[in-house]
């Protein structure tokens, strides 16, 4: 018997739904149909060794693969994707059942795999780590403008530092003793 069947048997009046968790996880999620959520996140990560790979057709292919993958992840909604030659920025809203680390793992892994398959060479690799910052729905327009204008922000030096971090800066890490 499956968890969903057991759950329905144990709680017959439950009004929510039980289904396989989004992002391909091997567990079940039960979520009430009465959950309000506004979970907006900004993500960014870099190419391995900050290689300047993401330009022209290569950038277009990489972004297309990431858009397609995001569309296929249940509970994840891509609002914007951009970046520079060596990193990407994404604005995504997620349902509560989506795990951020699993979302990033799938986007990084599938994009590298599919782009390398398409080109016939192992060109695209991502650095370990990523940056994630939550923001409110009212800031979505501002975040999308920032993502869309990444190249100009980097050229002018008008960066928003908290949206550029992809690893915890040393000054924020609490060091023992």
Buried (B, 14 or more C-beta within 10 A) or exposed (E): EEEBEEBBEEEEEEEBEBEBBBBEEEEBBBBEEEEEEEBBBBBBBBBEEEBEBBEEEBBEBBBBBBBEBBEEBBBBBBBBBBBBBBBBBBBBBBBEBBBBEBBBBBBBEBBBEBBBEBEEEEBBBBBEEBBBBEBEEEBBEEBBEBBBBBEEBBEEEEEEEEBBBBEEEEEEEEEEE
